Amino acid sequence: MADVWWGSAAMCGWRADQEDAHLNEIIDLPSGNKGMLVGVFDGHGGSKVSNYAKAHLKEHLTNCDEF
């Protein structure tokens, strides 16, 4: 795989806690190649859903028959 560089940053806005989450991860594709899984998850008033999406998106995606 060619060299890939990426970055991410987060800033807590008006709320007391950071509610957003982000994901940057190299994944193995069914073709045998490598790919990137990149996501930004907006907390919309709470961090539970955004953190869940960050923790479980790869698992759900790679377990789909279509993948």
C-alpha positions in Angstrom: 0.0 0.0 0.0 1.3 3.4 -0.8 2.1 5.8 2.0 -1.1 7.4 3.3 -1.1 10.3 5.7 -4.2 11.6 7.4 -5.0 13.7 10.4 -7.9 14.7 12.5 -8.7 17.3 15.0 -11.5 18.0 17.4 -12.6 21.1 19.2 -15.2 21.3 22.0 -17.5 24.2 21.1 -20.2 25.6 23.4 -20.9 22.4 25.3 -19.1 21.4 28.4 -18.0 18.0 27.0 -16.9 16.8 23.5 -19.8 14.9 22.0 -18.4 14.2 18.6 -16.2 11.3 17.6 -14.1 10.5 14.6 -12.6 7.3 13.1 -9.5 6.9 10.8 -8.5 3.3 10.3 -6.8 1.2 7.7 -9.0 -1.9 6.9 -8.6 -5.1 4.9 -10.9 -5.2 1.9 -12.5 -8.4 0.5 -10.3 -8.0 -2.6 -7.2 -8.4 -0.5 -6.3 -4.7 -0.8 -6.2 -2.2 1.9 -8.7 0.6 2.3 -9.4 3.5 4.6 -12.4 3.7 6.9 -13.0 7.4 7.8 -16.0 8.8 9.7 -17.1 11.8 11.6 -19.9 11.3 14.0 -21.8 14.2 15.4 -23.0 13.8 18.9 -26.1 16.0 18.6 -26.5 16.6 22.3 -24.7 13.5 23.6 -21.7 11.3 23.1 -23.2 7.8 23.5 -24.3 7.4 19.9 -21.2 8.9 18.3 -18.9 6.8 20.5 -20.9 3.7 19.7 -20.6 4.4 16.0 -16.9 4.9 16.3 -16.4 1.6 18.3 -18.7 -0.6 16.2 -18.9 0.7 12.6 -16.0 -1.4 11.3 -17.5 -4.6 12.8 -20.9 -4.0 11.4 -19.6 -3.0 8.0 -17.2 -6.0 7.6 -19.9 -8.4 8.8 -22.4 -7.4 6.0 -22.8 -10.0 3.3 -22.3 -7.2 0.7 -18.9 -6.4 2.0 
